[in-house]
Amino acid sequence: MKLKKTLVAGVALSMVATLGLAACGSDGGVEKTEDGKIKITMWHGFSEADGKTLEAIVDDFNDSQDEYYIDAQLQPWSTIGETMVTKVTSGDGPDFVTTGADNGQGWSIDGTFQCVTDFYDDASNETENYIENVVDQVTFDIDGSEEICAVPMGYAPTAVWYNTDMWAEAGLTDADIPQTWDELLEVAKKLTKSDGSQYGIALSDMSWGSFLKGNGSGIYTVDGKVSINTPENLAFLEKMREFYQGGYSISGMDDTAARESFESGQSAMVIVGPWEDQAATDKGIPHDLFGVPDGDGTYVYPDGTSGSNVGSTGLYWWVTSQVGDSEKLPGIYEFFKFYNNHDNQVTWSLGSAYPPNNTTVTEEELSERPLIAKIAQYTDKSYIAVAGLKGGFGDIIASMDTVTSNTARTNDDIQTMLDEAETQIQGYLDEYAE
């Protein structure tokens, strides 16, 4: 297995830490359970139905064989992001963890995570059934070598969810489903009532990474060059300011407020992931979905395409450097294979609302949740909105959110905001450059 050179110190520290377990149920530096299974620690942040589904899969894995025991530990997402690196460095962290590709690339480069290309190289792991686009987004350049650094865990594209009663009341049919971003805005106008009792779409004015790519030039290119300050982005932002000022969406909403507006019947549409299905059902909102339509943006994705406004929540399994080549690694790989096999991806998808990671799962097998099967068709053109850098994501997102929220909420000069954002973001990119 190819390990980044900077992992050596972390692996050495983990060996020292695990050797200390020798007196309390361990064998050869690896902790074991009372019945002799190799204990492997997992961190995840799922606390609702998705968490129960994950725990059931873990229990099934633990019962399916006699060699490994996965200790699944629920952690706040903030803990995974803030304390994991320190704990892994001291050998007291998780052996594998779920987090996003935004943090994952930087942690793969700095040695917190070890890449898993060898897992993909083994045909028996059935990784040929994984969605290519999902794997591509965790394929990084590590010391000049292309490495796959994570395994799909929960990857969910966004879609446009709409209130079917409001849609019909406005005289809209399937023939009116928009095929372009501009058509989406026009449909929103038709769904808006002039008395203020109904808005066409509940559109957050933050987290526009995907929209700036699909309709403009993005924030930075795949080569890490700043691209926020362009005529394309200016034109898109000016269009969106006019849209908000026309009263077709409420300004000042974050993603949570936008969902609440849709789920309360205040707005006819919202752009969000698959969990909206259960939320809308619980609130009694009749609903359906269609794909987020393409824009005319100039941002080019790694596969050479452009225009996609489909964002995603992209969570993956990452192996931490404290594992190294220990006896735990084969057990982690066995779990990855188990988790992403056909049957467990049916279980995961039905229980969590995430589309399946395994392409062999059929629409019929997800018939209990037909809209989850429907949204799955957009996974292969969905992209993580802000990713592909070593670090600085939070700062970059804050700069972007300042521009987009002020576009919707104020009359501040947009070009001036883009000038300022360009300087800020270039500084963040320079900070994390080699």
C-alpha positions as CSV (number, residue, x, y, z in Angstrom):
1,M,0.0,0.0,0.0
2,K,1.4,3.4,-0.9
3,L,1.5,5.8,2.0
4,K,2.4,9.4,1.9
5,K,5.9,10.0,3.4
6,T,4.5,12.4,6.0
7,L,2.4,9.7,7.4
8,V,5.3,7.9,9.0
9,A,5.4,10.1,12.1
10,G,1.6,9.6,12.6
11,V,1.8,5.9,12.1
12,A,4.7,5.7,14.6
13,L,2.7,7.6,17.1
14,S,-0.3,5.3,16.6
15,M,1.9,2.2,17.1
16,V,3.1,3.6,20.4
17,A,-0.4,4.3,21.5
18,T,-1.8,0.9,20.5
19,L,1.1,-0.9,22.1
20,G,-0.1,0.5,25.4
21,L,-3.2,-1.6,25.0
22,A,-1.3,-4.9,25.3
23,A,-2.3,-5.3,28.9
24,C,-6.0,-4.8,28.3
25,G,-7.3,-7.2,25.7
26,S,-5.0,-6.7,22.8
27,D,-2.8,-8.9,20.7
28,G,0.3,-7.6,18.8
29,G,-0.6,-4.0,19.5
30,V,-4.2,-4.2,18.2
31,E,-7.0,-4.1,20.7
32,K,-9.4,-7.0,20.8
33,T,-12.8,-7.7,22.2
34,E,-13.5,-10.3,24.9
35,D,-14.4,-12.8,22.2
36,G,-11.2,-12.2,20.3
37,K,-12.3,-9.9,17.5
38,I,-10.1,-7.1,16.3
39,K,-11.7,-3.9,17.5
40,I,-12.0,-1.1,14.9
41,T,-13.3,2.4,15.8
42,M,-15.6,4.3,13.5
43,W,-16.8,7.8,13.8
44,H,-20.0,9.1,12.2
45,G,-22.4,12.0,12.7
46,F,-25.8,10.4,11.8
47,S,-28.2,10.8,14.7
48,E,-31.7,10.3,13.1
49,A,-33.2,7.6,10.9
50,D,-30.0,7.5,8.9
51,G,-28.0,6.8,12.1
52,K,-30.3,3.9,13.0
53,T,-29.9,2.4,9.5
54,L,-26.2,2.7,9.7
55,E,-26.1,1.1,13.1
56,A,-28.2,-1.8,11.8
57,I,-25.7,-2.4,8.9
58,V,-22.8,-2.3,11.4
59,D,-24.5,-4.8,13.6
60,D,-25.1,-7.1,10.7
61,F,-21.4,-6.8,9.7
62,N,-20.3,-7.6,13.2
63,D,-22.6,-10.7,13.3
64,S,-21.6,-11.8,9.8
65,Q,-18.0,-12.8,10.7
66,D,-15.8,-13.7,13.6
67,E,-12.6,-11.7,13.0
68,Y,-13.5,-8.0,13.3
69,Y,-15.7,-5.8,15.5
70,I,-16.7,-2.3,14.3
71,D,-17.2,0.1,17.3
72,A,-19.5,2.7,15.7
73,Q,-19.3,5.9,17.7
74,L,-21.7,8.8,17.1
75,Q,-19.9,12.1,17.2
76,P,-21.1,15.7,16.5
77,W,-20.1,16.7,13.0
78,S,-18.2,19.6,14.6
79,T,-16.1,17.2,16.6
80,I,-15.2,15.2,13.5
81,G,-14.1,18.4,11.9
82,E,-12.4,20.1,14.8
83,T,-10.7,17.4,17.1
84,M,-10.2,14.4,14.8
85,V,-6.8,15.5,13.4
86,T,-5.3,16.0,16.9
87,K,-6.6,12.7,18.1
88,V,-5.3,10.8,15.0
89,T,-1.9,12.4,15.5
90,S,-1.8,11.0,19.0
91,G,-3.1,7.6,18.0
92,D,-6.3,8.1,20.0
93,G,-8.7,8.9,17.1
94,P,-11.0,6.8,14.9
95,D,-9.7,4.2,12.6
96,F,-12.0,5.4,9.9
97,V,-14.5,8.2,9.8
98,T,-17.2,9.7,7.5
99,T,-16.7,13.3,6.4
100,G,-16.9,15.3,3.2
101,A,-14.5,15.6,0.3
102,D,-13.9,19.2,1.0
103,N,-12.0,18.5,4.2
104,G,-10.9,15.1,2.9
105,Q,-8.5,16.3,0.2
106,G,-6.5,18.5,2.6
107,W,-6.4,15.7,5.2
108,S,-5.2,13.2,2.5
109,I,-2.5,15.5,1.5
110,D,-1.3,16.4,5.0
111,G,-1.3,12.7,6.1
112,T,-4.3,12.6,8.4
113,F,-6.0,10.2,6.0
114,Q,-4.3,7.4,4.0
115,C,-5.5,6.8,0.5
116,V,-7.3,3.5,-0.4
117,T,-6.3,3.0,-4.1
118,D,-5.4,-0.6,-3.3
119,F,-9.0,-1.2,-2.2
120,Y,-10.2,-0.2,-5.6
121,D,-7.4,-2.3,-7.3
122,D,-8.9,-5.5,-5.8
123,A,-11.7,-6.6,-8.1
124,S,-13.3,-8.7,-5.4
125,N,-14.4,-5.5,-3.7
126,E,-16.8,-4.9,-6.5
127,T,-15.9,-1.2,-6.8
128,E,-16.8,-1.3,-10.5
129,N,-20.4,-0.9,-9.3
130,Y,-19.7,2.5,-7.7
131,I,-20.9,5.6,-9.5
132,E,-17.9,6.9,-11.5
133,N,-18.7,10.6,-10.8
134,V,-18.8,10.0,-7.0
135,V,-15.4,8.3,-7.1
136,D,-13.8,10.9,-9.3
137,Q,-14.4,13.6,-6.7
138,V,-12.1,11.8,-4.2
139,T,-9.4,11.0,-6.7
140,F,-6.5,13.4,-5.8
141,D,-2.9,14.1,-6.8
142,I,-0.8,12.9,-3.8
143,D,2.9,13.5,-4.2
144,G,2.5,13.5,-8.0
145,S,0.6,10.2,-8.0
146,E,-3.1,9.9,-8.7
147,E,-4.7,8.2,-5.7
148,I,-8.3,7.3,-4.8
149,C,-8.5,8.4,-1.2
150,A,-12.0,7.5,0.1
151,V,-15.0,5.1,-0.4
152,P,-18.6,6.3,-1.0
153,M,-20.7,6.6,2.1
154,G,-23.7,9.0,1.6
155,Y,-23.7,10.9,-1.6
156,A,-26.9,12.9,-2.4
157,P,-27.6,15.2,-5.3
158,T,-29.9,18.3,-5.0
159,A,-33.1,18.5,-6.9
160,V,-36.0,21.0,-7.2
161,W,-38.9,19.9,-5.0
162,Y,-42.2,21.4,-5.9
163,N,-45.7,21.6,-4.3
164,T,-47.9,19.6,-6.8
165,D,-51.1,21.4,-5.7
166,M,-49.6,24.8,-6.3
167,W,-48.1,23.6,-9.6
168,A,-51.5,22.5,-10.8
169,E,-53.3,25.6,-9.5
170,A,-50.9,27.7,-11.6
171,G,-51.9,25.7,-14.7
172,L,-48.5,24.1,-15.0
173,T,-48.0,20.5,-16.3
174,D,-45.1,18.2,-16.9
175,A,-44.5,20.0,-20.1
176,D,-43.5,23.1,-18.1
177,I,-40.7,21.4,-16.2
178,P,-37.8,23.8,-16.8
179,Q,-34.8,22.7,-18.8
180,T,-32.7,25.7,-18.2
181,W,-32.0,28.0,-15.2
182,D,-33.8,30.9,-16.9
183,E,-36.8,28.7,-17.4
184,L,-36.7,27.8,-13.7
185,L,-36.9,31.5,-12.8
186,E,-39.8,32.0,-15.2
187,V,-41.7,29.1,-13.6
188,A,-41.1,30.6,-10.2
189,K,-42.6,33.8,-11.4
190,K,-45.7,31.9,-12.5
191,L,-46.0,30.3,-9.1
192,T,-45.8,33.6,-7.2
193,K,-48.9,35.3,-6.1
194,S,-48.9,39.1,-6.2
195,D,-50.6,39.5,-2.8
196,G,-47.6,38.0,-1.1
197,S,-49.3,34.9,0.1
198,Q,-47.2,32.5,-2.1
199,Y,-43.6,32.7,-3.4
200,G,-42.4,30.9,-6.4
201,I,-39.3,29.4,-4.8
202,A,-37.7,29.4,-1.4
203,L,-34.1,30.1,-2.6
204,S,-31.5,30.6,0.0
205,D,-29.2,33.5,-0.8
206,M,-26.2,31.6,0.5
207,S,-24.3,28.4,-0.4
208,W,-24.3,29.3,-4.1
209,G,-21.1,27.4,-5.0
210,S,-23.0,25.1,-7.4
211,F,-25.1,28.0,-8.9
212,L,-22.0,30.1,-9.6
213,K,-20.5,27.2,-11.4
214,G,-23.6,26.3,-13.4
215,N,-24.5,29.8,-14.3
216,G,-21.2,31.7,-14.2
217,S,-17.5,30.9,-13.9
218,G,-17.4,29.5,-10.3
219,I,-15.3,30.6,-7.4
220,Y,-12.0,29.0,-8.5
221,T,-11.1,26.7,-11.3
222,V,-10.2,23.0,-11.0
223,D,-6.5,24.2,-11.1
224,G,-7.1,26.4,-8.1
225,K,-7.1,29.7,-9.8
226,V,-9.6,32.4,-8.6
227,S,-12.5,32.8,-11.0
228,I,-15.1,34.6,-9.0
229,N,-14.5,38.1,-10.5
230,T,-15.7,37.6,-14.0
231,P,-18.4,39.1,-16.4
232,E,-20.2,35.8,-16.3
233,N,-20.6,35.9,-12.5
234,L,-21.5,39.6,-12.6
235,A,-24.3,38.9,-15.1
236,F,-25.7,36.0,-13.1
237,L,-25.7,38.0,-9.9
238,E,-27.4,41.0,-11.5
239,K,-30.0,38.6,-12.9
240,M,-30.6,37.1,-9.4
241,R,-30.8,40.6,-7.8
242,E,-33.6,41.5,-10.2
243,F,-35.3,38.2,-9.3
244,Y,-35.3,38.8,-5.6
245,Q,-36.3,42.4,-6.0
246,G,-39.3,41.2,-8.1
247,G,-40.6,39.4,-5.0
248,Y,-40.4,35.8,-6.4
249,S,-38.3,34.5,-3.4
250,I,-37.8,35.8,0.1
251,S,-34.3,37.2,0.6
252,G,-32.4,36.7,3.8
253,M,-33.0,32.9,4.0
254,D,-30.4,30.3,4.7
255,D,-30.9,26.6,3.7
256,T,-32.9,25.8,6.8
257,A,-35.2,28.8,6.4
258,A,-35.8,28.0,2.8
259,R,-36.9,24.4,3.7
260,E,-39.2,25.8,6.4
261,S,-40.8,28.1,3.8
262,F,-41.5,25.2,1.5
263,E,-42.7,22.9,4.2
264,S,-45.0,25.5,5.6
265,G,-46.7,26.1,2.2
266,Q,-45.3,29.6,1.9
267,S,-43.2,28.8,-1.2
268,A,-44.0,26.5,-4.1
269,M,-40.4,25.2,-4.8
270,V,-37.1,24.6,-3.0
271,I,-33.8,23.2,-4.0
272,V,-32.5,20.6,-1.5
273,G,-31.4,17.0,-1.2
274,P,-33.5,13.8,-0.9
275,W,-34.3,14.2,2.8
276,E,-37.0,16.7,1.7
277,D,-39.2,13.8,0.7
278,Q,-39.8,12.7,4.3
279,A,-39.9,16.3,5.7
280,A,-42.5,17.4,3.2
281,T,-44.5,14.2,3.8
282,D,-44.4,14.8,7.5
283,K,-45.7,18.4,7.0
284,G,-48.5,17.3,4.7
285,I,-47.0,19.0,1.6
286,P,-47.9,17.2,-1.7
287,H,-44.7,17.1,-3.6
288,D,-42.7,15.8,-6.5
289,L,-39.2,16.7,-7.9
290,F,-37.3,17.4,-11.1
291,G,-33.6,18.0,-11.7
292,V,-31.9,21.3,-11.1
293,P,-31.7,22.6,-14.7
294,D,-28.5,23.6,-16.3
295,G,-27.3,27.1,-16.7
296,D,-25.1,28.7,-19.4
297,G,-22.0,28.9,-17.2
298,T,-18.4,28.7,-18.4
299,Y,-17.0,26.8,-15.5
300,V,-15.6,23.5,-16.8
301,Y,-15.7,20.4,-14.6
302,P,-12.9,17.8,-14.6
303,D,-14.9,15.6,-17.0
304,G,-15.0,18.5,-19.5
305,T,-18.7,19.4,-19.0
306,S,-20.2,22.7,-18.0
307,G,-23.5,24.1,-16.9
308,S,-24.5,21.8,-14.1
309,N,-26.3,23.4,-11.2
310,V,-26.7,20.1,-9.4
311,G,-24.9,20.3,-6.0
312,S,-24.5,17.4,-3.6
313,T,-23.9,16.4,-0.1
314,G,-20.9,14.2,-0.6
315,L,-19.9,12.1,2.4
316,Y,-17.3,9.4,2.2
317,W,-15.5,6.8,4.4
318,W,-11.9,7.8,5.1
319,V,-9.2,5.7,6.7
320,T,-7.0,7.5,9.2
321,S,-3.2,7.3,9.2
322,Q,-3.2,5.7,12.7
323,V,-4.3,2.5,11.0
324,G,-1.3,2.2,8.7
325,D,-0.8,-1.4,7.5
326,S,-2.0,-2.9,10.8
327,E,-4.4,-5.8,11.1
328,K,-7.3,-3.4,11.2
329,L,-6.9,-2.4,7.6
330,P,-8.3,-5.6,6.1
331,G,-11.2,-5.4,8.5
332,I,-12.0,-1.8,7.4
333,Y,-11.9,-2.9,3.8
334,E,-14.2,-5.8,4.5
335,F,-16.6,-3.4,6.0
336,F,-16.4,-1.0,3.1
337,K,-17.2,-3.9,0.7
338,F,-20.1,-5.0,3.0
339,Y,-21.5,-1.5,3.4
340,N,-21.6,-0.8,-0.3
341,N,-22.8,-4.2,-1.5
342,H,-26.1,-4.5,-3.3
343,D,-28.4,-5.5,-0.4
344,N,-27.0,-3.1,2.1
345,Q,-27.3,-0.2,-0.3
346,V,-30.9,-1.0,-0.7
347,T,-31.2,-1.0,3.1
348,W,-29.2,2.2,3.4
349,S,-31.2,4.0,0.7
350,L,-34.6,3.1,2.0
351,G,-33.6,3.9,5.6
352,S,-31.6,7.1,5.1
353,A,-33.1,8.7,2.0
354,Y,-29.7,8.8,0.4
355,P,-29.6,7.4,-3.1
356,P,-27.6,4.1,-3.4
357,N,-23.9,4.1,-4.1
358,N,-24.2,0.8,-5.9
359,T,-25.4,1.0,-9.5
360,T,-26.9,-2.5,-9.4
361,V,-29.7,-1.3,-7.2
362,T,-32.9,-1.0,-9.3
363,E,-35.7,1.5,-9.2
364,E,-38.1,-1.3,-8.4
365,E,-36.1,-2.2,-5.3
366,L,-36.6,1.4,-4.1
367,S,-40.3,1.4,-4.9
368,E,-41.2,2.1,-1.2
369,R,-39.5,5.5,-1.7
370,P,-40.0,6.3,-5.4
371,L,-38.7,9.9,-5.2
372,I,-35.4,8.6,-3.8
373,A,-35.1,6.4,-6.8
374,K,-36.1,9.4,-9.0
375,I,-33.4,11.7,-7.5
376,A,-30.8,9.0,-7.9
377,Q,-30.8,9.7,-11.7
378,Y,-29.1,13.1,-11.1
379,T,-26.1,11.7,-9.1
380,D,-23.9,11.3,-12.1
381,K,-24.1,15.0,-13.0
382,S,-23.9,16.4,-9.4
383,Y,-20.8,17.9,-8.0
384,I,-19.5,19.0,-4.6
385,A,-19.9,22.7,-4.6
386,V,-16.7,23.8,-2.9
387,A,-14.0,21.2,-3.0
388,G,-10.7,20.4,-4.7
389,L,-8.4,22.4,-2.4
390,K,-6.1,21.7,0.5
391,G,-7.9,23.9,2.9
392,G,-9.5,27.3,3.5
393,F,-13.0,26.2,2.6
394,G,-14.8,27.9,5.5
395,D,-13.1,31.2,4.7
396,I,-13.8,30.9,1.0
397,I,-17.5,30.0,1.6
398,A,-17.8,33.0,3.9
399,S,-16.5,35.3,1.2
400,M,-18.8,33.8,-1.4
401,D,-21.8,34.0,1.0
402,T,-21.1,37.7,1.6
403,V,-21.3,38.4,-2.1
404,T,-24.5,36.4,-2.7
405,S,-26.4,37.4,0.4
406,N,-25.6,41.1,-0.2
407,T,-26.7,40.7,-3.8
408,A,-30.1,39.5,-2.7
409,R,-30.5,41.8,0.4
410,T,-28.9,45.1,-0.5
411,N,-28.2,47.5,-3.4
412,D,-24.5,47.4,-2.8
413,D,-22.4,47.5,-6.0
414,I,-21.9,43.9,-7.2
415,Q,-18.7,44.6,-9.1
416,T,-17.1,46.1,-6.0
417,M,-18.1,43.0,-4.0
418,L,-16.6,40.8,-6.6
419,D,-13.4,42.8,-6.5
420,E,-13.1,42.4,-2.7
421,A,-14.0,38.7,-2.8
422,E,-11.3,38.1,-5.4
423,T,-8.6,39.6,-3.2
424,Q,-9.9,37.6,-0.2
425,I,-10.1,34.3,-1.9
426,Q,-6.8,34.7,-3.6
427,G,-5.3,35.2,-0.1
428,Y,-6.9,32.0,1.1
429,L,-5.6,30.0,-1.9
430,D,-2.1,31.4,-1.4
431,E,-2.2,30.4,2.2
432,Y,-2.7,26.7,1.4
433,A,-0.5,26.6,-1.7
434,E,2.6,24.4,-1.8
